[in-house]
Amino acid sequence: MEFFTIIIIVVLGIIGYLFLKGFLNTRYTVNESEFKQGGVTVNFKDRTININGHSFGVDQVTGMRYRSFSSNSKAKNVIIEIDDFKRPRHKIVFLTSGQSEKFMQRLSTALRKAGGPSFK
């Protein structure tokens, strides 16, 4: 019985962490030198994008899209596609309605400001 209790606590902890991370991804900061949101940082001067600790040139970004978890879910994954063999796709989770679209617009603006591609 204790084993199942531990498994349930671990699963609930993981789910709680993912929900917290999804809600925290809505916070963003922008200043003259960079844009940050959801584990993504675009440095305008260096022309780089850092996604969860992995750095790439802004010109390596080849696409952005979002995908719903289900047809009636407000939660969405934003998928950033990178011209890289090791890590071609990066997912950012958003749990609140409309935040994925706002993030994509901000990221598109930041990429253009850093000299990268334009996604509209």
N, C-alpha and C positions, 0 to 999 in steps of 0.2 A: 504493500500500500504506500509506503514511503517513497518508493521509486516513482510511482505515478504522480504523486504530489510534487516531487522535484521536477519532473518533466513538465507538468502543467505550469509551475512557477517559471521555469526557464522559457517556455513558449510565450507566456504572458509578458515576461520581461522583454523578449525580443520584439513582440508586437508593440509594446509600449514605447520602446526605443525608436522603432520605425515611425510611429505616429508623431513623436516629439520631433524627430529629424525632419519629417515632412512639413510640419508646421513652422519649424525654424528656418526652413528654406525660403520662406516668404520675405525674410529680412534682407535688405540690401544696403550697400553703401556705394557711393560714387563721389569721386573728387577729381581734381585736375590730372592726377596720374594714373588712376585705376578704377575699375568697377568690380565689385564683389557681391556674389549672391549664390547660395546653395552649394558651396564648395568650389565655385568657379570664380577665378580672378582673371581679368583682362588688364594687362599692363600696357598703357597707351604708348609710352616712350620706348619700351623694349620690344613692342609688337609681339607679345607672347600671351598665351592663354594657359592658365594652370587649372587643371581639373582634378580635384581630390589628390593633390600632390604630384601629378604628372604634368610636365611642362611641354608645350608645343608652340610652334610659330602660328600666328593668327591666320596665315595663308594656308595652313594645313586643315582648317575647318572646311569641310565639304558639304555639310548639310545640318539642318535642325528640323525636328518634327516632334510631335507629341502623340502619345497613345494612351487611351483610357484603360483603366484596369478592367472595367466591364461596361456594358451599355448604359447602365443607370448610375454609375459611379462618378463622383466629382473628382476623385483622385486621378492623377495623370503622371506618366513618366515623360519627361522631356529627354529626347535622345539627341545627343550631339555627336555627329559623325566626323571623324578625324582621318586624315590621310596618313595612317600609321598601321603597320602590320600587327604589332603586339596589342594595341588597344584601339581598335577602329571605332568603337561605340562606347559612349559614356551616358549613363542614365542618372537623371536628377528627379527625385520624387516630390510632387506637390499634392497636398491633400485638400486644399481649399479651391473652391470654384474660381476659375478665371486667372489664377496665379501662374499657371504654366504659360498661357498666352502672353501675359505681362512680362514674364521672365524672358521669353523668346524675343520679344520686342526690345527689351533693354539690352540683351546680349547682342542682338543684331546691330543696335546702335553703337555699342562698345566696340564690336569688331570693326565696324566701318571707321570709327574714330582712331583705332589702332592701325589702320591701313589694310585691314583684312577684307574678305569678301562681303558682299551685300546680300542679305536675305530679307525678302519682303513678303 
